[in-house]
Each structure stands twice: as C-alpha cells, then as structure tokens.
Amino acid sequence: MPRVRGRGQICLQIGLAESAVKVHVAEILKKLERHSRTQAAVLVKALEHGDEA
C-alpha cells in the first residue's frame, strides 16, 4: 500500500511551494472528476485492475 503524504510533504519532495501543489492537485482532481486525492487513488487502482470506477 502506498504511503499517504500530506501536501507539505509533497512540496518538500518535489521542491514546489505549497500553493503551487494545491493548484496542481486541484486541476488533476478536476480532470479526473474527483473531489479528493483518496477518490483519485481509488480510481487509479480500479483502472490498474481493469475496472471502471
């Protein structure tokens, strides 16, 4: 199971400001038609297994 990381941890890991990460994550969620990172992770797992979410 992947480790859960907060936005602050993500920022440190990739070297971006927290505000930039917030914007990028929001855009990704919007394109995936999801409201949370958890929902996006569930979608990715379903797609990896060939399921439709």
Stockholm file with secondary structure:
# STOCKHOLM 1.0

chainA/1-53         MPRVRGRGQICLQIGLAESAVKVHVAEILKKLERHSRTQAAVLVKALEHGDEA
#=GR chainA/1-53 SS CCCCCCHHHHHHHHTCCHHHHHHHHHHHHHHHTCSSHHHHHHHHHHHHTTCCC
#=GC SS_cons        CCCCCCHHHHHHHHTCCHHHHHHHHHHHHHHHTCSSHHHHHHHHHHHHTTCCC
//
